[in-house]
Amino acid sequence: KIKVGGSPAAHKLSNDSGELESGEAVASHSYVGCNGKTKWTLTATHLLKKKARFETLAKKVVDSVRYAK
């Protein structure tokens, strides 16, 4: 459990090997959040070998979430 935009949220990470035809491993980040009025979800999937680049990008996107007043 985490907080996003000041409200409760959750994050789940799944690492799957051989998911692509090439046999490369992928990681999927699933985020979900709610402020009692608005629910949202975000799923980001990337090659495991590019983890440093895309994991940081997904985190920045989630950190930018704000609820309208």
MDTraj code that builds the backbone (N, CA, C; nanometers):
import mdtraj as md
import numpy as np

residues = "LYS ILE LYS VAL GLY GLY SER PRO ALA ALA HIS LYS LEU SER ASN ASP SER GLY GLU LEU GLU SER GLY GLU ALA VAL ALA SER HIS SER TYR VAL GLY CYS ASN GLY LYS THR LYS TRP THR LEU THR ALA THR HIS LEU LEU LYS LYS LYS ALA ARG PHE GLU THR LEU ALA LYS LYS VAL VAL ASP SER VAL ARG TYR ALA LYS".split()
xyz = np.array([
    [0.0834, -0.1181, 0.0000],
    [0.0000, 0.0000, 0.0000],
    [0.0876, 0.1241, 0.0000],
    [0.0438, 0.2216, -0.0768],
    [0.1161, 0.3473, -0.0887],
    [0.0157, 0.4617, -0.0907],
    [0.0636, 0.5836, -0.0940],
    [-0.0227, 0.6994, -0.1119],
    [0.0157, 0.7671, -0.2423],
    [-0.0858, 0.8014, -0.3205],
    [-0.0652, 0.8734, -0.4456],
    [-0.1617, 0.9907, -0.4459],
    [-0.1116, 1.1098, -0.4688],
    [-0.1971, 1.2270, -0.4659],
    [-0.2605, 1.2492, -0.3303],
    [-0.1963, 1.1982, -0.2242],
    [-0.2469, 1.2145, -0.0896],
    [-0.3543, 1.1156, -0.0489],
    [-0.3870, 1.0206, -0.1360],
    [-0.4912, 0.9208, -0.1065],
    [-0.4354, 0.7796, -0.1194],
    [-0.5046, 0.6815, -0.0615],
    [-0.4569, 0.5437, -0.0661],
    [-0.4464, 0.4894, -0.2085],
    [-0.3445, 0.4080, -0.2290],
    [-0.3228, 0.3427, -0.3580],
    [-0.2505, 0.2114, -0.3319],
    [-0.2333, 0.1343, -0.4360],
    [-0.1615, 0.0072, -0.4244],
    [-0.0769, -0.0133, -0.5486],
    [0.0313, -0.0891, -0.5320],
    [0.1228, -0.1192, -0.6415],
    [0.1515, -0.2682, -0.6413],
    [0.1481, -0.3282, -0.7587],
    [0.1811, -0.4704, -0.7727],
    [0.2818, -0.4832, -0.8860],
    [0.3879, -0.5595, -0.8625],
    [0.4904, -0.5841, -0.9634],
    [0.4888, -0.7316, -1.0000],
    [0.4841, -0.7582, -1.1300],
    [0.4895, -0.8961, -1.1793],
    [0.6058, -0.9080, -1.2755],
    [0.6919, -1.0059, -1.2546],
    [0.8006, -1.0361, -1.3478],
    [0.7662, -1.1671, -1.4168],
    [0.7648, -1.1636, -1.5491],
    [0.7280, -1.2819, -1.6263],
    [0.8367, -1.3120, -1.7283],
    [0.8891, -1.4328, -1.7238],
    [0.9912, -1.4705, -1.8216],
    [0.9262, -1.5413, -1.9389],
    [0.9808, -1.5197, -2.0551],
    [0.9328, -1.5869, -2.1753],
    [0.7973, -1.5412, -2.2232],
    [0.7526, -1.4235, -2.1841],
    [0.6209, -1.3743, -2.2246],
    [0.6166, -1.3343, -2.3716],
    [0.7264, -1.2890, -2.4251],
    [0.7308, -1.2458, -2.5641],
    [0.7739, -1.3611, -2.6535],
    [0.7442, -1.3495, -2.7820],
    [0.7864, -1.4531, -2.8770],
    [0.9374, -1.4689, -2.8765],
    [1.0084, -1.3615, -2.8465],
    [1.1547, -1.3651, -2.8421],
    [1.2057, -1.4364, -2.7164],
    [1.1164, -1.4628, -2.6219],
    [1.1551, -1.5290, -2.4981],
    [1.2083, -1.4338, -2.3924],
    [1.2051, -1.3038, -2.4200],
    [1.2561, -1.2063, -2.3248],
    [1.1600, -1.1899, -2.2076],
    [1.2166, -1.1577, -2.0935],
    [1.1378, -1.1374, -1.9718],
    [1.0817, -0.9958, -1.9685],
    [0.9618, -0.9829, -1.9146],
    [0.8985, -0.8518, -1.9004],
    [0.8557, -0.8302, -1.7555],
    [0.8425, -0.7040, -1.7200],
    [0.7920, -0.6662, -1.5880],
    [0.6676, -0.5821, -1.6097],
    [0.5670, -0.6042, -1.5277],
    [0.4438, -0.5255, -1.5345],
    [0.4179, -0.4628, -1.3982],
    [0.3976, -0.3319, -1.4001],
    [0.3643, -0.2567, -1.2798],
    [0.2174, -0.2189, -1.2892],
    [0.1403, -0.2559, -1.1901],
    [-0.0008, -0.2192, -1.1849],
    [-0.0232, -0.1303, -1.0635],
    [-0.0814, -0.0146, -1.0875],
    [-0.1144, 0.0795, -0.9816],
    [-0.2643, 0.1026, -0.9830],
    [-0.3235, 0.1196, -0.8664],
    [-0.4653, 0.1532, -0.8554],
    [-0.4799, 0.2465, -0.7353],
    [-0.5693, 0.3454, -0.7497],
    [-0.5894, 0.4391, -0.6412],
    [-0.7301, 0.4939, -0.6406],
    [-0.7683, 0.5540, -0.5279],
    [-0.9019, 0.6105, -0.5119],
    [-0.8982, 0.7140, -0.4014],
    [-0.9709, 0.8238, -0.4222],
    [-0.9814, 0.9252, -0.3176],
    [-1.1221, 0.9296, -0.2580],
    [-1.2019, 0.8274, -0.2836],
    [-1.3390, 0.8226, -0.2353],
    [-1.4387, 0.8731, -0.3373],
    [-1.3892, 0.9394, -0.4402],
    [-1.4748, 0.9938, -0.5445],
    [-1.4295, 0.9481, -0.6836],
    [-1.3011, 0.9446, -0.7034],
    [-1.2431, 0.9089, -0.8324],
    [-1.1519, 0.7881, -0.8171],
    [-1.1713, 0.6871, -0.9024],
    [-1.0836, 0.5698, -0.9058],
    [-1.0003, 0.5761, -1.0328],
    [-0.8783, 0.5268, -1.0257],
    [-0.7922, 0.5221, -1.1430],
    [-0.7033, 0.3981, -1.1374],
    [-0.6519, 0.3605, -1.2538],
    [-0.5591, 0.2483, -1.2628],
    [-0.4573, 0.2780, -1.3722],
    [-0.3369, 0.2285, -1.3539],
    [-0.2303, 0.2445, -1.4515],
    [-0.1534, 0.1134, -1.4575],
    [-0.1295, 0.0646, -1.5768],
    [-0.0461, -0.0536, -1.5953],
    [0.0660, -0.0175, -1.6917],
    [0.1887, -0.0440, -1.6518],
    [0.3056, -0.0181, -1.7348],
    [0.3842, -0.1475, -1.7477],
    [0.4149, -0.1873, -1.8693],
    [0.4894, -0.3099, -1.8953],
    [0.6151, -0.2765, -1.9747],
    [0.7283, -0.3370, -1.9345],
    [0.8541, -0.3099, -2.0036],
    [0.9430, -0.4336, -2.0013],
    [1.0413, -0.4357, -2.0903],
    [1.1391, -0.5433, -2.0902],
    [1.2213, -0.5339, -1.9627],
    [1.2481, -0.6475, -1.9018],
    [1.3268, -0.6476, -1.7782],
    [1.4658, -0.5906, -1.8006],
    [1.5215, -0.6119, -1.9190],
    [1.6566, -0.5615, -1.9437],
    [1.6592, -0.4085, -1.9526],
    [1.5425, -0.3438, -1.9648],
    [1.5349, -0.1979, -1.9691],
    [1.4698, -0.1431, -1.8416],
    [1.4822, -0.2192, -1.7334],
    [1.4193, -0.1865, -1.6057],
    [1.4565, -0.0474, -1.5556],
    [1.5839, -0.0145, -1.5571],
    [1.6296, 0.1132, -1.5010],
    [1.5604, 0.2313, -1.5683],
    [1.5436, 0.2240, -1.6980],
    [1.4831, 0.3348, -1.7718],
    [1.3325, 0.3444, -1.7481],
    [1.2620, 0.2339, -1.7653],
    [1.1160, 0.2388, -1.7659],
    [1.0521, 0.2289, -1.6284],
    [1.1180, 0.1673, -1.5328],
    [1.0648, 0.1638, -1.3971],
    [1.0627, 0.3059, -1.3401],
    [1.1666, 0.3807, -1.3683],
    [1.1742, 0.5201, -1.3242],
    [1.0654, 0.6036, -1.3904],
    [1.0405, 0.5805, -1.5186],
    [0.9368, 0.6541, -1.5910],
    [0.7986, 0.6257, -1.5327],
    [0.7677, 0.5000, -1.5066],
    [0.6369, 0.4642, -1.4494],
    [0.6189, 0.5310, -1.3133],
    [0.7231, 0.5319, -1.2323],
    [0.7162, 0.5949, -1.1001],
    [0.6910, 0.7454, -1.1127],
    [0.7543, 0.8102, -1.2094],
    [0.7338, 0.9541, -1.2295],
    [0.5906, 0.9837, -1.2729],
    [0.5337, 0.8987, -1.3578],
    [0.3953, 0.9175, -1.4013],
    [0.3015, 0.9065, -1.2801],
    [0.3195, 0.8042, -1.1995],
    [0.2342, 0.7852, -1.0815],
    [0.2526, 0.9011, -0.9834],
    [0.3745, 0.9456, -0.9640],
    [0.3992, 1.0576, -0.8724],
    [0.3343, 1.1872, -0.9204],
    [0.2998, 1.1966, -1.0488],
    [0.2394, 1.3173, -1.1022],
    [0.0864, 1.3198, -1.0852],
    [0.0285, 1.2096, -1.0370],
    [-0.1179, 1.2017, -1.0221],
    [-0.1650, 1.2988, -0.9135],
    [-0.2639, 1.3800, -0.9486],
    [-0.3276, 1.4712, -0.8540],
    [-0.4781, 1.4628, -0.8752],
    [-0.5543, 1.4703, -0.7688],
    [-0.6999, 1.4697, -0.7792],
    [-0.7490, 1.6134, -0.7914],
    [-0.8486, 1.6337, -0.8791],
    [-0.9078, 1.7666, -0.8941],
    [-0.9901, 1.7991, -0.7694],
    [-0.9969, 1.9234, -0.7346],
    [-1.0723, 1.9635, -0.6152],
    [-1.2141, 1.9982, -0.6520],
])
top = md.Topology()
chain = top.add_chain()
for i, resn in enumerate(residues, 1):
    res = top.add_residue(resn, chain, resSeq=i)
    for name in ("N", "CA", "C"):
        top.add_atom(name, md.element.get_by_symbol(name[0]), res)
traj = md.Trajectory(xyz[None], top)
